[in-house]
Amino acid sequence: MAGIAVVTGAAGGIGYHTALGLARRGTGVLIASRDRHRGEAAAERIRSEAAGHSPETAWWELDLGDLASVRRFSERFHDAYDGLDLLINNAGVMALPRSVTADGFERQLGVNHLGHFALTGLLLPALLATEGSRVVTVTSGLHRRGRIALDDLMSERRYGKFRAYCQSKLANVLFALELGRRTPLTSVLAHPGVAHTDLARTGNRFRSLLIAAARVGAQSAEDGALPLVHAAIATDVRGGELYGPDGPGERRGKPARLEVAAQGLDEETARRLWTISEELTGVRYGTFVQH
């Protein structure tokens, strides 16, 4: 495989191993993340480990919790490239005490969903200009516990760390499937199962519980990346599909096609969330939508 891929949150963990897997298959990779030191170190490791395979690996600054940063990233991309082969919407936060992004969004929804919604919309011209382009949005098996609170989307009246996380992961599913309905892009979902990553360290009071849970039957971050790489490059993948581990509870195992929860197939909720997301981010897809 060749071309160029943007992988969000690829400075470490599952995102890093996804970027490495793509680079080893000949794809140029842009590591899109906040921290320069970690991002540039990750790019250097990938250049070393994928030497002779990837034509390009670089770190570019991207803060999904700041729409101004998302816009700067997309402007830089369009200045440098005419097309985009792969967008991997991977970055995320989990089980945080309630806080807000630079734009005033509840952080888990703002980073996990709205930041990626805006990024995908702003990169859409490059994706549409590239034959066979694909968008992989990373969700979680916990999307099955999610509910979209359209009357309290930012959890201002009622906040639970775990509830907000599950809502954001369901939002990822609704977004990815609606993207496939509204555009000609191949929009695919993936989830890594339970893997040893830095994500479980972001929950403060939940920290010990999450780390303990992650250590029971968890797989490595490298194995957790396999469903993402499969969703990104496998020739038998079709838009609207979800890929994750095939083991018990979808915690670990080989990449396999899985079923999306019923609430993820709710087209009316997806349309309403899409409209709200456009209003909140100011990123409107209408100019490019083919449906």
Secondary structure as UniProt FT lines:
FT   STRAND          4..8
FT   TURN            9..11
FT   HELIX           13..23
FT   TURN            24..26
FT   STRAND          28..33
FT   HELIX           36..49
FT   TURN            50..53
FT   STRAND          57..61
FT   TURN            64..65
FT   HELIX           67..80
FT   STRAND          86..89
FT   TURN            102..103
FT   HELIX           107..109
FT   HELIX           110..115
FT   HELIX           116..128
FT   TURN            131..132
FT   STRAND          134..138
FT   HELIX           141..145
FT   TURN            150..151
FT   TURN            153..154
FT   HELIX           161..182
FT   STRAND          186..190
FT   HELIX           198..201
FT   HELIX           204..206
FT   HELIX           207..215
FT   HELIX           221..224
FT   HELIX           226..233
FT   TURN            235..236
FT   TURN            239..240
FT   STRAND          242..245
FT   HELIX           248..250
FT   STRAND          255..258
FT   HELIX           262..265
FT   HELIX           267..281
FT   TURN            286..288
//
